[in-house]
Amino acid sequence: MPHRVFIDGGHGTTGLEIHERLHGRTDFEQILLDDAARKDDDARRDALAAADFAILCLPDDEARKAVALAADTGTRIIDASTAHRIDPDWVFGFAEMEAGQRERIASARHVSNPGCYALTFIALVRPLVRAGLIVADARISVNATSGYSGGGKAMIAEFENGGARTAFRNYALPLAHKHLPEMRERTGLSHAPLFSPSVANAYRGMLVEIPLWSVDGGAARDTLTSAYDGSRLISVLSDTETEAMGVLPLERCAGTDRLDIIVFENSANGQIRLVGAIDNLGKGAAGSAVQNLNLMAGANELVGLRL
C-alpha cells in the first residue's frame, strides 16, 4: 500500500514543486483538495487525519494551526515554515548536519524543514565551529543572493510581469530576517550573524557567502570535506577546482538538489570566503522536504531528487 501524503498549502511555489516531485511515484498517493476545500478547516482536518504524512507549505500561523488540527492523529508532519525550526520537540530536517541526523529524521513524528539561506549557512559554519576554527562567540557577517522564486507567487509575478524594474535589490534591511534564529541555534554560535540577503532577476539559484579573517583556508576546506564525505548532495570543491574558477554564477546549482561548497583563500592577507551554491527551491526547500519524506517513509533518500 502506498503512503498517503497531504501537502497543505500545495498551491504555493514550494508545494507545487513537491507535488511535481511526487507525481508518478507508486510509493506515495497524494491527497488533494479542490479550490473550495483547501482553505476550509474541516476539510483540512479530514485530509490531515487521512494522511500518513503531511507537508506544510504555509505561513507560520497557518502551519501552527495545521499542527493543532492534526494533534489527535498519528500523521507525521514536515513543516516547511519557520514556525518550528528551533523548537526542541521537532527534529531539524537537515540530514547531513551531523552523524545520526538521518536516523533522527527517519524516526521523527515532527520534522522542521530548514530555510534555504539557513541550511547553506549552517552547512558552511557548523563544522568549523565544531572543529574550533570559528569560535562560538564570533561575530560573523553573511551576504546572500537568491533567485526571485524564493519570494513566492507575488514576487514571481512582480519580476516576470516587469513590475520589479531592477536586476538586483537588497531586502531585510532592519536586520531581522526570519532565518536568523535557526542560523544561530543550529551552528552553535552565541550571536546571530549580520545577514544581508538580496534577490536577483533570475528565477532560481542562490549564493551564500561568509567572509572570514584569520581562518586557515586549507584547514577549513579539509574540515568541510570530512564533514560531508560520502554525501551525494553536498560537495566541497578541491583547491585545484577552486583555483580554476574564474566566476561563480548564481545559477550554478539551479535545477538540482545539490549544495556546492567553495573555499576561496588569499593566504597573503589572511582572508577566506566561504561560499555555498544551492537552488533555493531544491535543496533549499522542496528537495529537502522530499529527502526528509523519503527518510521518514523508509525509502531511498535520493528518490525524486535531482543530482
Short mmCIF file of the C-alpha atoms (twelve columns), coordinates in Angstrom:
data_MODEL
# 
_entry.id   MODEL 
# 
loop_
_atom_site.group_PDB 
_atom_site.id 
_atom_site.type_symbol 
_atom_site.label_atom_id 
_atom_site.label_alt_id 
_atom_site.label_comp_id 
_atom_site.label_asym_id 
_atom_site.label_seq_id 
_atom_site.Cartn_x 
_atom_site.Cartn_y 
_atom_site.Cartn_z 
_atom_site.pdbx_PDB_model_num 
ATOM 1   C CA . MET A 1   0.000   0.000  0.000   1 
ATOM 2   C CA . PRO A 2   1.377   3.449  -0.849  1 
ATOM 3   C CA . HIS A 3   1.851   6.041  1.864   1 
ATOM 4   C CA . ARG A 4   -0.783  8.783  1.749   1 
ATOM 5   C CA . VAL A 5   0.638   12.329 1.608   1 
ATOM 6   C CA . PHE A 6   -1.189  15.629 2.032   1 
ATOM 7   C CA . ILE A 7   0.563   18.848 1.015   1 
ATOM 8   C CA . ASP A 8   -1.183  21.585 2.992   1 
ATOM 9   C CA . GLY A 9   -0.509  24.775 1.058   1 
ATOM 10  C CA . GLY A 10  0.184   22.789 -2.073  1 
ATOM 11  C CA . HIS A 11  -0.702  25.683 -4.393  1 
ATOM 12  C CA . GLY A 12  2.321   27.745 -3.346  1 
ATOM 13  C CA . THR A 13  5.697   27.651 -5.094  1 
ATOM 14  C CA . THR A 14  7.280   25.063 -2.788  1 
ATOM 15  C CA . GLY A 15  4.121   22.974 -2.566  1 
ATOM 16  C CA . LEU A 16  3.748   22.804 -6.330  1 
ATOM 17  C CA . GLU A 17  7.345   21.669 -6.723  1 
ATOM 18  C CA . ILE A 18  6.924   18.952 -4.098  1 
ATOM 19  C CA . HIS A 19  3.743   17.816 -5.849  1 
ATOM 20  C CA . GLU A 20  5.685   17.583 -9.107  1 
ATOM 21  C CA . ARG A 21  8.461   15.579 -7.411  1 
ATOM 22  C CA . LEU A 22  5.951   13.060 -6.036  1 
ATOM 23  C CA . HIS A 23  3.844   12.784 -9.190  1 
ATOM 24  C CA . GLY A 24  4.127   9.341  -10.727 1 
ATOM 25  C CA . ARG A 25  5.689   7.676  -7.700  1 
ATOM 26  C CA . THR A 26  3.989   4.429  -6.763  1 
ATOM 27  C CA . ASP A 27  5.097   4.517  -3.115  1 
ATOM 28  C CA . PHE A 28  3.106   7.698  -2.387  1 
ATOM 29  C CA . GLU A 29  -0.517  8.632  -3.002  1 
ATOM 30  C CA . GLN A 30  -1.342  12.323 -2.751  1 
ATOM 31  C CA . ILE A 31  -4.480  13.587 -1.024  1 
ATOM 32  C CA . LEU A 32  -5.741  16.581 -2.996  1 
ATOM 33  C CA . LEU A 33  -8.320  19.235 -2.074  1 
ATOM 34  C CA . ASP A 34  -10.139 21.335 -4.616  1 
ATOM 35  C CA . ASP A 35  -10.033 25.127 -4.503  1 
ATOM 36  C CA . ALA A 36  -13.214 25.350 -2.455  1 
ATOM 37  C CA . ALA A 37  -11.945 22.985 0.235   1 
ATOM 38  C CA . ARG A 38  -8.265  23.804 0.598   1 
ATOM 39  C CA . LYS A 39  -8.909  26.745 2.953   1 
ATOM 40  C CA . ASP A 40  -11.713 25.034 4.849   1 
ATOM 41  C CA . ASP A 41  -10.502 23.881 8.272   1 
ATOM 42  C CA . ASP A 42  -12.843 20.896 8.396   1 
ATOM 43  C CA . ALA A 43  -11.639 19.683 5.010   1 
ATOM 44  C CA . ARG A 44  -8.031  20.233 6.016   1 
ATOM 45  C CA . ARG A 45  -8.594  18.363 9.296   1 
ATOM 46  C CA . ASP A 46  -10.026 15.406 7.419   1 
ATOM 47  C CA . ALA A 47  -7.150  15.412 4.933   1 
ATOM 48  C CA . LEU A 48  -4.582  15.628 7.711   1 
ATOM 49  C CA . ALA A 49  -6.235  12.763 9.569   1 
ATOM 50  C CA . ALA A 50  -6.329  10.597 6.448   1 
ATOM 51  C CA . ALA A 51  -2.652  11.168 5.631   1 
ATOM 52  C CA . ASP A 52  0.337   9.167  6.771   1 
ATOM 53  C CA . PHE A 53  2.488   12.213 6.117   1 
ATOM 54  C CA . ALA A 54  1.641   15.912 5.820   1 
ATOM 55  C CA . ILE A 55  3.944   18.544 4.351   1 
ATOM 56  C CA . LEU A 56  3.089   22.071 5.446   1 
ATOM 57  C CA . CYS A 57  3.873   24.802 2.905   1 
ATOM 58  C CA . LEU A 58  2.132   27.566 4.813   1 
ATOM 59  C CA . PRO A 59  2.716   30.846 6.656   1 
ATOM 60  C CA . ASP A 60  3.806   30.295 10.254  1 
ATOM 61  C CA . ASP A 61  0.430   30.844 11.911  1 
ATOM 62  C CA . GLU A 62  -1.330  28.545 9.458   1 
ATOM 63  C CA . ALA A 63  1.339   25.911 9.989   1 
ATOM 64  C CA . ARG A 64  0.766   26.042 13.752  1 
ATOM 65  C CA . LYS A 65  -2.972  25.700 13.103  1 
ATOM 66  C CA . ALA A 66  -2.368  22.652 10.900  1 
ATOM 67  C CA . VAL A 67  -0.286  21.015 13.633  1 
ATOM 68  C CA . ALA A 68  -3.132  21.634 16.077  1 
ATOM 69  C CA . LEU A 69  -5.666  20.200 13.609  1 
ATOM 70  C CA . ALA A 70  -3.552  17.040 13.353  1 
ATOM 71  C CA . ALA A 71  -2.799  16.770 17.072  1 
ATOM 72  C CA . ASP A 72  -5.118  13.828 17.708  1 
ATOM 73  C CA . THR A 73  -3.983  11.853 14.674  1 
ATOM 74  C CA . GLY A 74  -0.914  9.768  14.025  1 
ATOM 75  C CA . THR A 75  0.009   11.857 10.999  1 
ATOM 76  C CA . ARG A 76  3.723   12.609 10.704  1 
ATOM 77  C CA . ILE A 77  4.487   16.176 9.688   1 
ATOM 78  C CA . ILE A 78  7.174   18.019 7.755   1 
ATOM 79  C CA . ASP A 79  6.821   21.770 8.290   1 
ATOM 80  C CA . ALA A 80  8.428   23.998 5.659   1 
ATOM 81  C CA . SER A 81  7.533   27.209 7.540   1 
ATOM 82  C CA . THR A 82  9.745   28.903 10.142  1 
ATOM 83  C CA . ALA A 83  7.317   28.087 12.956  1 
ATOM 84  C CA . HIS A 84  9.173   25.104 14.433  1 
ATOM 85  C CA . ARG A 85  12.770  25.368 13.261  1 
ATOM 86  C CA . ILE A 86  14.256  25.899 16.722  1 
ATOM 87  C CA . ASP A 87  11.569  24.003 18.635  1 
ATOM 88  C CA . PRO A 88  13.341  21.317 20.712  1 
ATOM 89  C CA . ASP A 89  10.412  18.954 20.206  1 
ATOM 90  C CA . TRP A 90  10.924  18.985 16.435  1 
ATOM 91  C CA . VAL A 91  13.778  17.291 14.553  1 
ATOM 92  C CA . PHE A 92  15.660  19.655 12.263  1 
ATOM 93  C CA . GLY A 93  15.408  18.317 8.722   1 
ATOM 94  C CA . PHE A 94  18.990  18.715 7.526   1 
ATOM 95  C CA . ALA A 95  20.064  15.099 7.061   1 
ATOM 96  C CA . GLU A 96  23.759  15.876 6.518   1 
ATOM 97  C CA . MET A 97  24.048  18.194 9.521   1 
ATOM 98  C CA . GLU A 98  25.747  15.632 11.750  1 
ATOM 99  C CA . ALA A 99  26.100  11.916 12.368  1 
ATOM 100 C CA . GLY A 100 22.805  10.355 13.373  1 
ATOM 101 C CA . GLN A 101 20.618  13.125 11.920  1 
ATOM 102 C CA . ARG A 102 19.225  10.870 9.211   1 
ATOM 103 C CA . GLU A 103 18.135  8.363  11.830  1 
ATOM 104 C CA . ARG A 104 16.524  11.093 13.932  1 
ATOM 105 C CA . ILE A 105 14.584  12.320 10.906  1 
ATOM 106 C CA . ALA A 106 13.586  8.794  9.919   1 
ATOM 107 C CA . SER A 107 12.008  8.076  13.302  1 
ATOM 108 C CA . ALA A 108 10.505  11.522 13.997  1 
ATOM 109 C CA . ARG A 109 6.865   12.458 14.019  1 
ATOM 110 C CA . HIS A 110 7.602   16.185 13.582  1 
ATOM 111 C CA . VAL A 111 10.361  17.447 11.260  1 
ATOM 112 C CA . SER A 112 11.088  21.109 10.523  1 
ATOM 113 C CA . ASN A 113 12.365  21.751 7.000   1 
ATOM 114 C CA . PRO A 114 15.270  24.252 7.017   1 
ATOM 115 C CA . GLY A 115 15.196  27.599 5.271   1 
ATOM 116 C CA . CYS A 116 17.294  27.898 2.115   1 
ATOM 117 C CA . TYR A 117 19.626  30.615 3.403   1 
ATOM 118 C CA . ALA A 118 19.821  28.938 6.785   1 
ATOM 119 C CA . LEU A 119 20.645  25.460 5.504   1 
ATOM 120 C CA . THR A 120 23.505  26.833 3.413   1 
ATOM 121 C CA . PHE A 121 24.837  28.959 6.265   1 
ATOM 122 C CA . ILE A 122 24.633  26.030 8.684   1 
ATOM 123 C CA . ALA A 123 26.391  23.734 6.209   1 
ATOM 124 C CA . LEU A 124 29.256  26.222 5.922   1 
ATOM 125 C CA . VAL A 125 29.626  27.234 9.559   1 
ATOM 126 C CA . ARG A 126 28.588  24.361 11.840  1 
ATOM 127 C CA . PRO A 127 31.534  22.053 11.012  1 
ATOM 128 C CA . LEU A 128 34.001  24.902 11.519  1 
ATOM 129 C CA . VAL A 129 32.531  25.839 14.903  1 
ATOM 130 C CA . ARG A 130 32.587  22.167 15.922  1 
ATOM 131 C CA . ALA A 131 36.270  21.949 14.892  1 
ATOM 132 C CA . GLY A 132 37.202  25.187 16.694  1 
ATOM 133 C CA . LEU A 133 38.167  27.020 13.506  1 
ATOM 134 C CA . ILE A 134 35.401  29.531 14.241  1 
ATOM 135 C CA . VAL A 135 34.899  30.394 17.909  1 
ATOM 136 C CA . ALA A 136 31.344  30.187 19.202  1 
ATOM 137 C CA . ASP A 137 31.210  33.879 20.134  1 
ATOM 138 C CA . ALA A 138 32.476  35.055 16.728  1 
ATOM 139 C CA . ARG A 139 30.688  37.972 15.070  1 
ATOM 140 C CA . ILE A 140 30.007  36.793 11.530  1 
ATOM 141 C CA . SER A 141 28.568  38.568 8.524   1 
ATOM 142 C CA . VAL A 142 26.922  36.769 5.627   1 
ATOM 143 C CA . ASN A 143 25.917  38.060 2.202   1 
ATOM 144 C CA . ALA A 144 23.478  36.084 0.089   1 
ATOM 145 C CA . THR A 145 21.555  36.365 -3.165  1 
ATOM 146 C CA . SER A 146 18.546  34.305 -4.213  1 
ATOM 147 C CA . GLY A 147 16.514  33.863 -7.341  1 
ATOM 148 C CA . TYR A 148 13.141  35.601 -7.181  1 
ATOM 149 C CA . SER A 149 11.183  32.329 -6.878  1 
ATOM 150 C CA . GLY A 150 12.212  32.370 -3.217  1 
ATOM 151 C CA . GLY A 151 9.723   35.195 -2.718  1 
ATOM 152 C CA . GLY A 152 6.728   33.111 -3.788  1 
ATOM 153 C CA . LYS A 153 3.976   33.844 -6.258  1 
ATOM 154 C CA . ALA A 154 3.762   37.595 -5.608  1 
ATOM 155 C CA . MET A 155 7.477   38.174 -6.217  1 
ATOM 156 C CA . ILE A 156 7.493   35.855 -9.227  1 
ATOM 157 C CA . ALA A 157 4.670   37.891 -10.761 1 
ATOM 158 C CA . GLU A 158 6.440   41.148 -9.943  1 
ATOM 159 C CA . PHE A 159 9.638   40.141 -11.746 1 
ATOM 160 C CA . GLU A 160 8.040   38.285 -14.640 1 
ATOM 161 C CA . ASN A 161 5.446   40.977 -15.359 1 
ATOM 162 C CA . GLY A 162 8.021   43.749 -15.391 1 
ATOM 163 C CA . GLY A 163 6.966   45.316 -12.098 1 
ATOM 164 C CA . ALA A 164 10.274  44.849 -10.318 1 
ATOM 165 C CA . ARG A 165 12.155  47.353 -12.524 1 
ATOM 166 C CA . THR A 166 15.505  46.164 -11.207 1 
ATOM 167 C CA . ALA A 167 18.118  43.487 -11.765 1 
ATOM 168 C CA . PHE A 168 19.111  43.202 -8.105  1 
ATOM 169 C CA . ARG A 169 17.953  44.501 -4.752  1 
ATOM 170 C CA . ASN A 170 18.708  44.118 -1.055  1 
ATOM 171 C CA . TYR A 171 15.979  43.448 1.489   1 
ATOM 172 C CA . ALA A 172 15.503  42.629 5.209   1 
ATOM 173 C CA . LEU A 173 17.244  45.944 5.843   1 
ATOM 174 C CA . PRO A 174 16.201  46.174 9.555   1 
ATOM 175 C CA . LEU A 175 18.482  43.130 10.205  1 
ATOM 176 C CA . ALA A 176 15.720  40.858 11.489  1 
ATOM 177 C CA . HIS A 177 15.363  38.178 8.804   1 
ATOM 178 C CA . LYS A 178 13.191  35.212 9.791   1 
ATOM 179 C CA . HIS A 179 16.019  32.696 9.223   1 
ATOM 180 C CA . LEU A 180 18.303  34.241 11.863  1 
ATOM 181 C CA . PRO A 181 17.155  32.144 14.848  1 
ATOM 182 C CA . GLU A 182 17.921  28.826 13.130  1 
ATOM 183 C CA . MET A 183 21.169  30.202 11.700  1 
ATOM 184 C CA . ARG A 184 22.403  30.917 15.212  1 
ATOM 185 C CA . GLU A 185 20.849  27.945 17.008  1 
ATOM 186 C CA . ARG A 186 21.926  25.257 14.553  1 
ATOM 187 C CA . THR A 187 25.535  26.417 14.223  1 
ATOM 188 C CA . GLY A 188 26.300  26.745 17.926  1 
ATOM 189 C CA . LEU A 189 27.078  30.457 17.581  1 
ATOM 190 C CA . SER A 190 26.418  32.759 20.526  1 
ATOM 191 C CA . HIS A 191 25.324  35.619 18.255  1 
ATOM 192 C CA . ALA A 192 23.116  35.714 15.189  1 
ATOM 193 C CA . PRO A 193 25.086  36.675 12.068  1 
ATOM 194 C CA . LEU A 194 24.830  40.071 10.445  1 
ATOM 195 C CA . PHE A 195 22.822  38.891 7.464   1 
ATOM 196 C CA . SER A 196 22.447  40.819 4.199   1 
ATOM 197 C CA . PRO A 197 20.118  38.969 1.787   1 
ATOM 198 C CA . SER A 198 19.229  40.105 -1.699  1 
ATOM 199 C CA . VAL A 199 17.229  38.962 -4.703  1 
ATOM 200 C CA . ALA A 200 18.351  38.922 -8.333  1 
ATOM 201 C CA . ASN A 201 16.435  38.860 -11.584 1 
ATOM 202 C CA . ALA A 202 16.891  35.104 -12.054 1 
ATOM 203 C CA . TYR A 203 14.157  32.550 -11.375 1 
ATOM 204 C CA . ARG A 204 16.119  30.149 -9.162  1 
ATOM 205 C CA . GLY A 205 19.577  29.678 -7.685  1 
ATOM 206 C CA . MET A 206 21.367  31.018 -4.630  1 
ATOM 207 C CA . LEU A 207 24.813  32.032 -3.422  1 
ATOM 208 C CA . VAL A 208 25.611  32.420 0.283   1 
ATOM 209 C CA . GLU A 209 28.984  33.956 1.169   1 
ATOM 210 C CA . ILE A 210 30.750  34.334 4.515   1 
ATOM 211 C CA . PRO A 211 33.960  36.399 4.591   1 
ATOM 212 C CA . LEU A 212 36.377  35.471 7.380   1 
ATOM 213 C CA . TRP A 213 39.693  36.694 8.676   1 
ATOM 214 C CA . SER A 214 42.437  34.567 10.245  1 
ATOM 215 C CA . VAL A 215 40.917  31.191 9.420   1 
ATOM 216 C CA . ASP A 216 43.185  28.817 7.536   1 
ATOM 217 C CA . GLY A 217 41.586  28.057 4.176   1 
ATOM 218 C CA . GLY A 218 43.148  24.631 3.828   1 
ATOM 219 C CA . ALA A 219 42.013  23.596 7.295   1 
ATOM 220 C CA . ALA A 220 38.513  24.908 6.570   1 
ATOM 221 C CA . ARG A 221 38.336  23.013 3.272   1 
ATOM 222 C CA . ASP A 222 39.616  19.796 4.881   1 
ATOM 223 C CA . THR A 223 37.110  20.105 7.740   1 
ATOM 224 C CA . LEU A 224 34.184  20.678 5.392   1 
ATOM 225 C CA . THR A 225 35.313  17.866 3.079   1 
ATOM 226 C CA . SER A 226 35.440  15.475 6.024   1 
ATOM 227 C CA . ALA A 227 32.041  16.637 7.302   1 
ATOM 228 C CA . TYR A 228 30.300  15.812 4.011   1 
ATOM 229 C CA . ASP A 229 32.403  12.848 2.923   1 
ATOM 230 C CA . GLY A 230 30.239  10.366 1.027   1 
ATOM 231 C CA . SER A 231 27.319  12.758 0.501   1 
ATOM 232 C CA . ARG A 232 25.707  12.602 -2.935  1 
ATOM 233 C CA . LEU A 233 24.177  16.060 -2.492  1 
ATOM 234 C CA . ILE A 234 26.866  18.167 -0.794  1 
ATOM 235 C CA . SER A 235 30.249  18.587 -2.474  1 
ATOM 236 C CA . VAL A 236 33.286  20.581 -1.370  1 
ATOM 237 C CA . LEU A 237 35.389  21.734 -4.293  1 
ATOM 238 C CA . SER A 238 39.086  20.905 -4.143  1 
ATOM 239 C CA . ASP A 239 41.707  23.623 -4.130  1 
ATOM 240 C CA . THR A 240 42.521  22.776 -7.773  1 
ATOM 241 C CA . GLU A 241 38.869  23.142 -8.792  1 
ATOM 242 C CA . THR A 242 38.611  26.389 -6.854  1 
ATOM 243 C CA . GLU A 243 41.751  27.883 -8.369  1 
ATOM 244 C CA . ALA A 244 40.421  27.167 -11.868 1 
ATOM 245 C CA . MET A 245 37.167  29.012 -11.175 1 
ATOM 246 C CA . GLY A 246 37.023  32.422 -12.810 1 
ATOM 247 C CA . VAL A 247 33.450  33.353 -11.907 1 
ATOM 248 C CA . LEU A 248 30.710  31.826 -9.778  1 
ATOM 249 C CA . PRO A 249 27.196  32.236 -11.252 1 
ATOM 250 C CA . LEU A 250 24.080  32.425 -9.107  1 
ATOM 251 C CA . GLU A 251 22.589  29.573 -11.140 1 
ATOM 252 C CA . ARG A 252 25.458  27.109 -10.529 1 
ATOM 253 C CA . CYS A 253 23.172  24.611 -8.749  1 
ATOM 254 C CA . ALA A 254 19.834  25.820 -10.146 1 
ATOM 255 C CA . GLY A 255 17.543  22.968 -11.121 1 
ATOM 256 C CA . THR A 256 19.345  20.497 -8.851  1 
ATOM 257 C CA . ASP A 257 19.257  19.417 -5.209  1 
ATOM 258 C CA . ARG A 258 22.999  19.868 -4.811  1 
ATOM 259 C CA . LEU A 259 24.881  22.149 -2.460  1 
ATOM 260 C CA . ASP A 260 28.363  23.038 -3.701  1 
ATOM 261 C CA . ILE A 261 30.803  24.493 -1.169  1 
ATOM 262 C CA . ILE A 262 33.793  26.545 -2.262  1 
ATOM 263 C CA . VAL A 263 36.566  27.956 -0.055  1 
ATOM 264 C CA . PHE A 264 38.396  30.886 -1.635  1 
ATOM 265 C CA . GLU A 265 41.598  31.961 0.102   1 
ATOM 266 C CA . ASN A 266 44.187  34.721 -0.016  1 
ATOM 267 C CA . SER A 267 46.813  33.441 2.396   1 
ATOM 268 C CA . ALA A 268 48.897  36.604 1.990   1 
ATOM 269 C CA . ASN A 269 46.302  38.743 3.755   1 
ATOM 270 C CA . GLY A 270 44.690  36.043 5.911   1 
ATOM 271 C CA . GLN A 271 41.271  36.202 4.268   1 
ATOM 272 C CA . ILE A 272 38.920  33.476 3.108   1 
ATOM 273 C CA . ARG A 273 35.466  33.463 1.511   1 
ATOM 274 C CA . LEU A 274 33.218  30.514 2.306   1 
ATOM 275 C CA . VAL A 275 30.614  30.199 -0.438  1 
ATOM 276 C CA . GLY A 276 27.679  27.846 -0.796  1 
ATOM 277 C CA . ALA A 277 25.834  27.476 -4.112  1 
ATOM 278 C CA . ILE A 278 22.372  25.948 -3.895  1 
ATOM 279 C CA . ASP A 279 18.955  26.046 -5.554  1 
ATOM 280 C CA . ASN A 280 16.559  27.974 -3.315  1 
ATOM 281 C CA . LEU A 281 13.709  25.678 -4.441  1 
ATOM 282 C CA . GLY A 282 15.802  22.496 -4.497  1 
ATOM 283 C CA . LYS A 283 17.964  21.532 -1.535  1 
ATOM 284 C CA . GLY A 284 16.819  24.853 -0.088  1 
ATOM 285 C CA . ALA A 285 13.116  23.907 0.027   1 
ATOM 286 C CA . ALA A 286 11.255  21.227 -1.963  1 
ATOM 287 C CA . GLY A 287 14.287  18.984 -2.403  1 
ATOM 288 C CA . SER A 288 14.929  18.869 1.326   1 
ATOM 289 C CA . ALA A 289 11.246  18.174 2.008   1 
ATOM 290 C CA . VAL A 290 11.251  15.219 -0.400  1 
ATOM 291 C CA . GLN A 291 14.542  13.956 1.056   1 
ATOM 292 C CA . ASN A 292 13.057  14.118 4.562   1 
ATOM 293 C CA . LEU A 293 9.849   12.434 3.398   1 
ATOM 294 C CA . ASN A 294 11.877  9.625  1.838   1 
ATOM 295 C CA . LEU A 295 13.761  9.089  5.090   1 
ATOM 296 C CA . MET A 296 10.581  9.106  7.183   1 
ATOM 297 C CA . ALA A 297 8.877   6.643  4.814   1 
ATOM 298 C CA . GLY A 298 11.842  4.276  4.704   1 
ATOM 299 C CA . ALA A 299 12.548  4.956  1.028   1 
ATOM 300 C CA . ASN A 300 15.879  5.641  -0.636  1 
ATOM 301 C CA . GLU A 301 16.510  9.251  0.367   1 
ATOM 302 C CA . LEU A 302 17.618  10.259 -3.144  1 
ATOM 303 C CA . VAL A 303 14.465  9.145  -4.997  1 
ATOM 304 C CA . GLY A 304 12.853  12.172 -6.629  1 
ATOM 305 C CA . LEU A 305 15.942  14.323 -6.137  1 
ATOM 306 C CA . ARG A 306 17.945  15.968 -8.897  1 
ATOM 307 C CA . LEU A 307 21.653  15.300 -8.709  1 
# 
